[in-house]
Amino acid sequence: MDTKILVLEDYISTGKLSETDREKLKEAAAVIKNGGLAAFPTETVYGLGGNALMKDAAKKIYAAKGRPSDNPLIVHISDLKDLKGIVRDIPEAAGLLSERFWPGPMTMIFNKSEAIPYETTGGLDTVAVRFPSDPVASLLISYAKVPIAAPSANLSGRPSTTSAEHCIEDLSGRVDMIVDGGSCRIGLESTIIDVTGREPVLLRPGAVTKEMLESVLKMEVIEDAAIKGPLKGGIRPKAPGMKYRHYAPKAPMVLVAPKAAGHTAYVADKILEILRERQPEFKKIAVLCSEECLKELKEKADGETDRADIRLTGSRSDTAGIARGLFKHLREFDEDKADFIIAEGYPEDELGLAVMNRLKKAAAWQLIYV
């Protein structure tokens, strides 16, 4: 399959969609509406879009990604009016959350209507729905005139894509079209919250944090066990990324995290210890850490860090910046052929919960607390 690349040159350079850009989006929308696949940017990560109402489109998405078909897809809309046609009911909690966080980086789980095929929902009677705020995504969906099923635009298990370059790397020859709209603003997938039960359940943390959800709902939001540990066998995932190894670089990876906010200094000690132990075994060790951690490493190391490929996430105080560059760094380790990765972990509050959720899965739950 030849994959056509549509570059939104005016949008990338000015932040505004020109008439030329809009014509390109109409072309991509027609591909999706008619059963084809097109990758496109959102404010979170790039999505791989197909017609959410077509069984065959969902099957094509699973095949293009190499994704297990019991891993549900997120359905994207561009108008709140579109919600009524794809869900059976809209709980009170969903109304409150949509009023505050839509359009934006939040996905909600609803009971699905008959319009959504089981192929789109991974065989579940529920459907995950998101109303993105990104202008490219929003316009594309409105042009398609159908809800768009769009998981992250990457091969299953690999780090999600936050640029068209990485989409092309994973999906060229597998999909009809890739829309290049520049880099994604947030860099982590959307928050997913289940509003079908009596208690709201957080299934995947993201930029809309647990604390933000609770402030709107005026009640506790339960964290699903899959956020902090692997989902047990035999359980069908209710949202993307819950069950299978996800966000992973090719090299084995270990995560070193503080037990408490005051323990960050211990992280550098442990990273240095692992680095010393593993350097005889691996030719190219990579370290992913904050500016503060690197400073601590250099103060304590005796040249050991000189032989490591060190990538900086930014300051520990800038969790949003850490989130935005995370998948880019993980992909760069593959490009540089790192054969072992040591990553710094962070306190699991606010956006840190989402960052740690992705890091844990990237490390296949190989985690050391200090």
C-alpha positions as CSV (number, residue, x, y, z in Angstrom):
1,M,0.0,0.0,0.0
2,D,1.2,3.5,-0.9
3,T,0.8,5.9,2.0
4,K,0.0,9.5,1.0
5,I,1.5,12.2,3.2
6,L,-0.4,15.4,3.5
7,V,1.6,18.2,5.1
8,L,-0.4,21.1,6.6
9,E,2.4,23.6,5.8
10,D,0.5,26.8,6.6
11,Y,-0.8,25.4,9.9
12,I,2.6,24.2,11.0
13,S,4.2,27.6,10.2
14,T,1.4,29.9,11.4
15,G,-0.8,27.9,13.7
16,K,-3.8,28.7,11.4
17,L,-5.5,26.5,8.9
18,S,-5.4,27.9,5.4
19,E,-7.8,27.0,2.6
20,T,-5.1,24.7,1.2
21,D,-4.8,22.9,4.6
22,R,-8.6,22.6,4.8
23,E,-8.8,21.0,1.3
24,K,-6.2,18.4,2.5
25,L,-8.3,17.7,5.5
26,K,-11.3,17.2,3.4
27,E,-9.3,14.6,1.4
28,A,-8.3,12.8,4.5
29,A,-11.9,12.9,5.8
30,A,-13.2,11.3,2.6
31,V,-10.7,8.5,3.0
32,I,-12.0,7.8,6.6
33,K,-15.7,8.1,5.8
34,N,-15.3,5.6,2.9
35,G,-13.6,3.0,5.1
36,G,-9.9,3.8,4.7
37,L,-7.4,4.8,7.4
38,A,-5.7,8.2,8.0
39,A,-3.4,9.2,10.8
40,F,-3.8,12.7,12.2
41,P,-2.6,14.9,15.0
42,T,-4.6,15.7,18.2
43,E,-3.6,17.7,21.2
44,T,-2.5,14.5,23.0
45,V,-0.8,12.2,20.5
46,Y,-1.3,11.3,16.8
47,G,-4.4,9.1,16.2
48,L,-5.0,6.4,13.5
49,G,-8.5,7.2,12.3
50,G,-11.1,5.0,10.7
51,N,-14.9,5.2,10.4
52,A,-16.2,4.2,13.9
53,L,-19.5,3.0,12.4
54,M,-17.9,0.4,10.0
55,K,-16.8,-3.0,11.2
56,D,-14.2,-3.4,8.5
57,A,-12.6,-0.1,9.3
58,A,-12.0,-1.3,12.9
59,K,-10.5,-4.5,11.6
60,K,-8.2,-2.5,9.4
61,I,-7.1,-0.4,12.4
62,Y,-6.2,-3.5,14.4
63,A,-4.4,-5.0,11.4
64,A,-2.4,-1.8,10.7
65,K,-1.3,-1.5,14.3
66,G,-0.8,-5.2,14.9
67,R,-3.1,-4.7,17.8
68,P,-5.2,-7.4,19.7
69,S,-8.9,-7.0,18.7
70,D,-10.0,-7.1,22.3
71,N,-8.3,-3.8,23.0
72,P,-11.1,-1.2,22.5
73,L,-10.8,1.9,20.3
74,I,-11.6,5.4,21.3
75,V,-14.4,7.1,19.2
76,H,-13.8,10.8,18.5
77,I,-16.5,13.4,17.9
78,S,-16.5,17.1,17.0
79,D,-19.8,18.2,18.5
80,L,-21.6,17.2,21.7
81,K,-24.7,16.6,19.6
82,D,-22.9,13.6,18.1
83,L,-22.8,11.8,21.5
84,K,-26.5,11.0,21.5
85,G,-26.2,8.8,18.4
86,I,-23.5,6.6,19.7
87,V,-24.3,6.1,23.4
88,R,-27.4,4.7,25.2
89,D,-27.5,7.2,28.0
90,I,-25.6,10.2,29.4
91,P,-25.0,9.9,33.2
92,E,-25.1,13.0,35.3
93,A,-21.3,12.7,36.0
94,A,-20.7,12.7,32.2
95,G,-22.7,15.9,31.8
96,L,-20.6,17.6,34.5
97,L,-17.3,16.5,33.1
98,S,-18.1,17.3,29.5
99,E,-19.2,20.8,30.5
100,R,-15.8,21.4,32.1
101,F,-13.3,19.3,30.1
102,W,-14.7,18.9,26.5
103,P,-13.4,19.7,24.1
104,G,-10.1,18.5,25.6
105,P,-7.8,15.5,26.6
106,M,-10.5,13.4,28.4
107,T,-12.2,10.2,27.3
108,M,-15.3,8.9,28.9
109,I,-16.7,5.4,28.9
110,F,-20.4,5.1,28.1
111,N,-22.9,2.3,27.4
112,K,-22.8,2.0,23.6
113,S,-25.7,2.4,21.2
114,E,-26.4,-0.1,18.4
115,A,-24.8,2.3,16.0
116,I,-21.3,1.4,17.3
117,P,-20.2,-2.1,16.2
118,Y,-18.6,-4.5,18.6
119,E,-15.5,-4.5,16.4
120,T,-14.9,-0.9,17.5
121,T,-15.4,-1.6,21.2
122,G,-13.3,-4.7,21.4
123,G,-16.5,-6.8,22.0
124,L,-17.7,-4.7,24.9
125,D,-21.1,-3.2,25.5
126,T,-19.4,0.1,26.4
127,V,-17.7,2.7,24.1
128,A,-14.9,5.1,24.9
129,V,-15.7,8.6,23.5
130,R,-13.5,11.7,23.2
131,F,-14.1,15.3,21.9
132,P,-10.6,16.6,21.0
133,S,-9.7,20.3,21.2
134,D,-7.0,20.2,18.5
135,P,-8.2,22.3,15.6
136,V,-6.9,19.8,13.0
137,A,-8.6,16.9,14.6
138,S,-11.8,18.7,15.2
139,L,-12.1,19.9,11.6
140,L,-11.2,16.5,10.2
141,I,-14.0,14.8,12.2
142,S,-16.5,17.5,11.2
143,Y,-15.6,17.0,7.5
144,A,-15.9,13.2,7.8
145,K,-19.5,13.6,9.1
146,V,-19.0,10.3,11.0
147,P,-17.5,9.6,14.4
148,I,-13.8,8.5,14.0
149,A,-12.3,5.5,15.8
150,A,-8.7,6.5,16.5
151,P,-6.2,4.7,18.7
152,S,-2.7,6.1,18.9
153,A,-1.0,6.0,15.5
154,N,1.8,3.6,16.3
155,L,2.6,-0.1,16.0
156,S,1.1,-1.9,19.0
157,G,3.4,-1.9,22.0
158,R,5.7,0.9,20.7
159,P,5.8,4.4,22.2
160,S,2.9,6.5,21.0
161,T,3.6,9.0,18.2
162,T,3.7,12.8,18.8
163,S,5.0,13.7,15.4
164,A,4.2,12.8,11.8
165,E,7.8,11.6,11.4
166,H,7.2,8.8,13.9
167,C,3.8,7.9,12.3
168,I,5.6,7.5,9.0
169,E,8.2,5.3,10.7
170,D,5.6,2.9,12.1
171,L,2.7,3.1,9.6
172,S,4.0,3.9,6.2
173,G,2.7,1.2,3.8
174,R,0.1,0.1,6.3
175,V,-2.4,3.0,6.1
176,D,-3.8,5.1,3.3
177,M,-2.8,8.6,4.5
178,I,-0.9,10.5,7.2
179,V,-1.7,14.1,8.0
180,D,1.3,16.0,9.2
181,G,0.1,18.8,11.5
182,G,3.4,19.2,13.5
183,S,4.1,18.2,17.1
184,C,1.4,17.4,19.6
185,R,1.0,19.9,22.5
186,I,0.5,17.5,25.4
187,G,2.4,14.4,24.4
188,L,0.5,11.8,26.5
189,E,-2.8,10.0,25.6
190,S,-6.1,11.3,27.0
191,T,-7.4,10.6,30.5
192,I,-10.0,7.8,30.5
193,I,-12.8,7.8,33.1
194,D,-15.6,5.2,33.3
195,V,-18.9,6.9,34.2
196,T,-21.2,3.9,33.6
197,G,-21.3,2.9,37.3
198,R,-22.3,4.4,40.6
199,E,-18.7,5.5,41.3
200,P,-16.5,7.1,38.6
201,V,-13.4,5.0,37.9
202,L,-10.1,6.3,36.4
203,L,-8.9,3.8,33.9
204,R,-6.0,5.8,32.4
205,P,-4.5,9.0,33.9
206,G,-3.7,11.9,31.6
207,A,-3.6,15.7,31.5
208,V,-7.0,15.9,33.1
209,T,-5.8,14.7,36.5
210,K,-7.7,12.8,39.1
211,E,-7.6,15.9,41.3
212,M,-9.3,17.9,38.5
213,L,-12.0,15.3,38.0
214,E,-12.8,15.1,41.7
215,S,-13.0,18.9,41.9
216,V,-15.8,18.9,39.4
217,L,-17.6,15.7,40.6
218,K,-17.3,16.6,44.3
219,M,-16.6,13.0,45.0
220,E,-13.8,10.5,45.1
221,V,-12.7,9.0,41.7
222,I,-11.6,5.4,42.1
223,E,-8.2,4.4,40.5
224,D,-8.4,1.2,38.5
225,A,-5.7,-1.4,39.6
226,A,-4.3,-1.4,36.1
227,I,-2.9,2.1,36.6
228,K,-0.2,1.0,39.0
229,G,0.2,-2.7,38.1
230,P,-0.4,-5.2,35.2
231,L,-3.9,-6.2,34.5
232,K,-4.5,-9.8,35.5
233,G,-4.9,-12.5,32.9
234,G,-8.4,-13.3,31.7
235,I,-9.8,-9.8,32.3
236,R,-11.0,-8.0,29.2
237,P,-9.6,-4.4,29.1
238,K,-12.3,-1.7,29.2
239,A,-10.0,1.0,27.8
240,P,-6.9,1.2,25.6
241,G,-3.5,0.4,27.1
242,M,-4.8,-1.5,30.2
243,K,-3.8,-5.0,29.4
244,Y,-0.9,-5.3,27.0
245,R,2.7,-4.1,27.2
246,H,2.6,-0.5,26.0
247,Y,4.8,2.5,25.2
248,A,7.8,0.3,25.2
249,P,11.3,0.9,23.6
250,K,13.0,-2.1,22.2
251,A,15.7,-2.3,24.9
252,P,14.9,-3.6,28.4
253,M,14.2,-0.8,30.8
254,V,14.3,-0.3,34.6
255,L,12.5,2.5,36.4
256,V,13.9,4.0,39.6
257,A,11.4,6.1,41.6
258,P,11.2,7.8,45.0
259,K,9.0,6.3,47.6
260,A,8.1,9.8,48.8
261,A,8.7,13.4,47.6
262,G,11.7,13.8,49.9
263,H,13.5,10.7,48.5
264,T,14.5,12.2,45.1
265,A,18.1,12.4,46.1
266,Y,18.2,8.6,46.6
267,V,17.1,8.1,43.0
268,A,20.5,9.3,41.6
269,D,22.3,7.0,44.0
270,K,20.4,4.0,42.8
271,I,20.8,4.9,39.1
272,L,24.5,5.2,39.6
273,E,24.6,1.8,41.4
274,I,22.7,0.1,38.5
275,L,24.9,1.9,35.9
276,R,28.1,0.5,37.6
277,E,26.6,-3.0,37.8
278,R,25.4,-3.1,34.2
279,Q,28.1,-1.4,32.3
280,P,30.2,-4.6,31.9
281,E,27.1,-6.4,30.5
282,F,25.8,-3.8,28.0
283,K,27.6,-1.9,25.3
284,K,25.2,1.1,25.2
285,I,23.3,2.1,28.4
286,A,20.9,5.0,28.2
287,V,19.7,7.1,31.1
288,L,16.5,9.2,31.1
289,C,16.5,11.7,33.9
290,S,15.8,15.2,35.1
291,E,18.3,18.1,35.1
292,E,18.4,17.8,38.9
293,C,19.1,14.1,38.8
294,L,21.9,14.6,36.3
295,K,23.5,17.2,38.5
296,E,23.4,14.7,41.4
297,L,24.8,12.0,39.2
298,K,27.8,14.1,38.1
299,E,28.6,15.1,41.7
300,K,28.7,11.4,42.8
301,A,30.0,9.6,39.7
302,D,33.6,8.9,38.9
303,G,33.3,9.1,35.2
304,E,30.7,6.4,34.9
305,T,28.1,8.7,33.4
306,D,30.6,9.6,30.5
307,R,29.9,6.3,28.9
308,A,26.1,6.5,29.2
309,D,23.7,8.1,26.7
310,I,21.9,10.6,28.9
311,R,18.7,12.2,27.8
312,L,17.2,15.0,29.9
313,T,13.5,15.2,30.5
314,G,13.8,18.8,31.9
315,S,13.2,20.0,35.4
316,R,11.5,17.9,38.0
317,S,9.3,20.9,38.6
318,D,8.0,20.9,35.0
319,T,5.9,17.7,34.9
320,A,4.1,19.0,31.7
321,G,7.4,19.3,30.0
322,I,8.4,15.8,31.1
323,A,5.2,14.4,29.7
324,R,5.5,16.3,26.4
325,G,8.9,14.8,25.6
326,L,8.5,11.3,27.0
327,F,7.6,9.3,24.0
328,K,10.1,11.2,21.8
329,H,12.9,10.2,24.1
330,L,11.8,6.6,24.2
331,R,11.8,6.5,20.4
332,E,15.2,8.1,20.3
333,F,16.7,5.3,22.4
334,D,15.6,2.9,19.7
335,E,17.1,5.1,17.0
336,D,20.4,5.2,18.9
337,K,20.3,1.4,19.5
338,A,20.5,1.6,23.3
339,D,20.6,-2.0,24.7
340,F,19.6,-1.1,28.3
341,I,17.7,1.9,29.7
342,I,17.6,3.3,33.3
343,A,14.8,5.9,33.8
344,E,14.1,8.2,36.7
345,G,10.6,8.0,38.2
346,Y,8.6,10.8,39.8
347,P,6.1,11.4,42.6
348,E,2.7,10.0,41.6
349,D,0.5,13.0,42.1
350,E,-1.3,15.4,39.7
351,L,0.2,14.8,36.2
352,G,3.0,12.7,37.7
353,L,0.5,9.8,38.0
354,A,0.1,9.8,34.2
355,V,3.9,10.1,33.6
356,M,4.6,7.2,35.9
357,N,1.8,5.1,34.4
358,R,3.5,5.4,31.0
359,L,7.0,4.8,32.4
360,K,5.9,1.7,34.3
361,K,4.4,0.2,31.2
362,A,7.4,1.1,29.1
363,A,9.6,-0.7,31.7
364,A,7.3,-3.7,31.7
365,W,6.7,-3.0,35.4
366,Q,10.4,-3.4,36.2
367,L,10.3,-0.9,39.1
368,I,12.6,-0.1,42.0
369,Y,11.4,2.3,44.7
370,V,14.1,4.0,46.9
